[in-house]
Amino acid sequence: MAVAHFPCIQFTRVTPKGSCVFSVGNYSRSNYKRRYLVLASATKLEENFGQSKVETLLNSIKWNEKGLAVAIAQNVDTGAILMQGFVNRDALATTISSRKATFYSRSRSTLWTKGETSNNFVNVHDIFLDCDRDSIIYLGKPDGPTCHTGAETCYFTSVTDILNDQQAEENKLALTTLYSLESTISQRKAELAAPQNGKPSWTKRLLLDQNLLCSKIRLMRYSGREEADELCRTLEENEDKSRTASEMGDVLYHALVLLALKDVKTEDVLAVLRHRFSQSGIEEKKSRKSHS
């Protein structure tokens, strides 16, 4: 498709006079749409931050000899590494403006936005540069699976499994400690559907007995002082930090079991906390009463 009415094709930099310098490429319909997005993003960037600030930022990146840098998409709530790609000046500028993780395809020599075909966008909340400014993190929230296989992230192949000749599983993700615990609890919950042999684990006992679980979480339950109260005692009695960490571990563990019973993910809780960042505690309390 010809683009005769455009004075230029693909944005690469903004000159001091305000005109655009572009490189020529294919005229396909998809490329036309991408180039239009880049132009719109460049205009929006200039309006929001000013041309000089945009140029200064883009010039500060240590692009390699091909004008590229590595970009990693990371889940803002779970911390999970979702995927890695390459970006050029246009891709970074487009991401800053559109808030959709955008990369540069080396095989197709064009920009591409994650989710443009699957609708599983990565909605970018912030962008971080490393100390050398040659690596970038897109910190955001994915709309769905990131990997083309349908997995939550592209990182599900354990080197240990490879060395042990084990098949990679798409549900075995590179999880942080908290999410590894959540995954284990979910697995114990799923195992309850099968016939139980022998004495159940403590996690299964909690999953099977809601009264027992709640008694471990509530303050001053019956005659005992349980987990949350014991955590407060470490403050009141000025106990050492290791004791506080231990009691907090108990609180988190039992709370995660309760979340599993309610089919609530830790990610959902963290999303609530992230939403509260933008409002005061007083405003948040008022909003709870209005919804009750």
C-alpha positions, 0 to 999 in steps of 0.5 A, a space after each residue: 500500500 502506497 503512503 504518498 501523503 506521508 512525507 516520511 515512512 518510519 520514525 527514527 529520530 526527531 530533528 531540532 527543527 521538528 521534522 522527522 527522519 525516517 527509513 524506507 521499508 515495505 509498504 504492506 498494510 500491517 507495516 502501514 499501521 505500525 508506522 502510523 502508530 509510531 508517528 502518533 506515538 512520537 507526537 504524543 511523546 513530544 506533547 507529554 514530555 517535550 522533544 528535547 527530553 525524548 531525544 535525551 532519553 533515547 540518546 542515553 541508551 547504549 544501542 548496539 551496532 545494529 541500533 538495538 538493546 535487550 528488553 525484558 517484560 516483567 509482571 508488575 505483581 508477581 515479579 515473573 519474567 514474561 519474555 525477552 525481546 529486542 527494541 530500537 529507538 522507535 520501539 522504546 518510544 512507542 512503548 513509552 507513549 502507548 504503554 503497550 510493550 513494543 519490540 523490534 523484530 530482527 527477522 522481519 525488520 519491523 516493530 511489533 507490539 506484544 498482543 497485536 494478534 493474540 490480544 494478550 498485551 503487556 500493559 506497561 506501568 513503568 520502564 527501568 534502565 539498567 546501570 549501563 543503559 544497555 538493558 531495559 525492563 518493561 514492568 507491566 501487567 499481562 492480559 493473558 499468557 505471554 508465551 506463544 505456547 500458551 504458557 504464562 511466561 516463556 520461562 518454564 524450562 528448568 536446566 536441572 530438568 534438562 540435565 536429569 532428562 526430564 520433559 519441560 512442563 509449561 506449568 512449571 514456571 520460574 517462580 519466586 519463593 512466595 509463588 512457589 509456596 502458592 503453587 505447592 498449596 494449590 497442588 495439595 488442594 488438587 490432590 484432595 480429589 483423589 482417595 487419601 492414603 495415610 495421614 494427611 499433610 498439615 496443609 491438607 488438614 487445613 484445607 479440609 478443616 476451615 475452623 482449624 485454618 481460621 483458628 490459626 489466623 484469628 487473634 486470641 482464638 478461644 484460649 490460645 494466642 495464634 499466628 497473627 497475635 504472636 507476630 504482634 508480640 514480637 513487636 510488643 516484647 521487642 523480640 529479635 528480627 529472626 523471631 518476627 520473620 518466623 512468625 510472619 512466615 506462619 501468617 503468610 502460609 496460613 493466609 495463602 491456604 485460606 486464599 487457595 480455599 477461596 480460589 483467590 490468587 496472591 496476584 489478585 491481592 497484590 493488584 488490590 495493593 497496587 491500586 491503593 498506591 494512588 489513594 490515601 488510607 482514609 480514602 480507601 477505607 471510605 471506598 470500602 464502606 460505600 461498597 458494603 
